Amino acid sequence: MAAVREALPEGRYGRSADARADRTLKIVGAILGAGLLALIAWFGYDYIAGQDVSGRMTGFKVVADNAVEVRLEVTKDKGTTGVCTVRTLDEYHGEVGRKDFTFGERQGDTVEVVTVRTTARATSAELIGCEPVR
């Protein structure tokens, strides 16, 4: 009985095209993966480093038919002046008040209770956003 070979002898005819293609795909995949990770890291750093002023509304209280007190926590550097915008809404989600509050250069991180005057009775308040004054 003769032995039957199913494959070519290894090393006799060089590397197969499949092995070269697999190696090329692995290299291209590694380069693209590293590039994607670098891009995600760049955008993440830019987003975090770009926030000179940030704020958070921790509560509000309707004190009258025409006024709402809002508690804000503002985080910023001491040398930066920041502006935070707050708006108040009525029961139908219509805007009944809006006001910008400025936090000066001498203040660092601060917690403030501010009053927003309204044109009708408000049922909620929201912080639109905070940004540095340029």
Residue pairs with C-beta under 8 A, 6 or more apart in sequence:
52 76
52 77
52 80
52 82
52 131
52 132
53 74
53 75
53 76
53 80
53 82
53 83
53 84
53 103
53 130
53 131
53 132
54 74
54 75
54 76
54 130
55 72
55 73
55 74
55 75
55 82
55 84
55 127
55 129
55 130
56 72
56 73
56 127
57 70
57 71
57 72
57 73
57 86
57 125
57 126
57 127
58 71
58 72
58 73
58 111
59 70
59 71
60 68
60 69
60 70
60 71
60 88
60 124
60 125
61 68
61 69
62 68
62 121
62 122
62 123
63 69
63 115
65 118
65 120
65 121
66 117
66 118
66 119
66 120
66 121
67 115
67 116
67 117
67 118
68 88
68 97
68 115
68 116
68 118
68 122
68 125
69 113
69 114
69 115
69 116
70 86
70 113
70 114
70 115
70 116
70 125
70 127
71 111
71 112
71 113
72 84
72 86
72 101
72 111
72 112
72 113
72 114
72 127
73 109
73 110
73 111
74 82
74 84
74 103
74 107
74 109
74 110
74 111
74 112
74 130
75 109
76 82
76 103
76 107
76 108
76 109
76 130
76 132
77 108
78 105
78 106
78 107
78 108
79 105
80 105
80 132
80 133
81 102
81 103
81 104
81 105
81 132
81 133
82 102
82 103
82 130
82 131
82 132
82 133
83 100
83 101
83 102
83 103
83 130
83 131
83 132
83 133
84 100
84 101
84 103
84 127
84 128
84 129
84 130
85 98
85 99
85 100
85 101
85 127
85 128
85 129
85 130
86 98
86 99
86 101
86 114
86 116
86 125
86 126
86 127
86 128
87 95
87 97
87 98
87 99
87 116
87 125
87 126
87 128
88 95
88 96
88 97
88 98
88 116
88 118
88 122
88 124
88 125
89 95
89 96
89 122
89 123
89 124
89 125
89 126
90 96
90 120
90 121
90 122
90 123
91 123
96 118
96 119
96 120
96 121
96 122
97 116
97 117
97 118
97 119
97 122
98 116
98 128
99 114
99 116
99 117
101 112
101 114
102 133
103 110
103 112
116 122
116 125
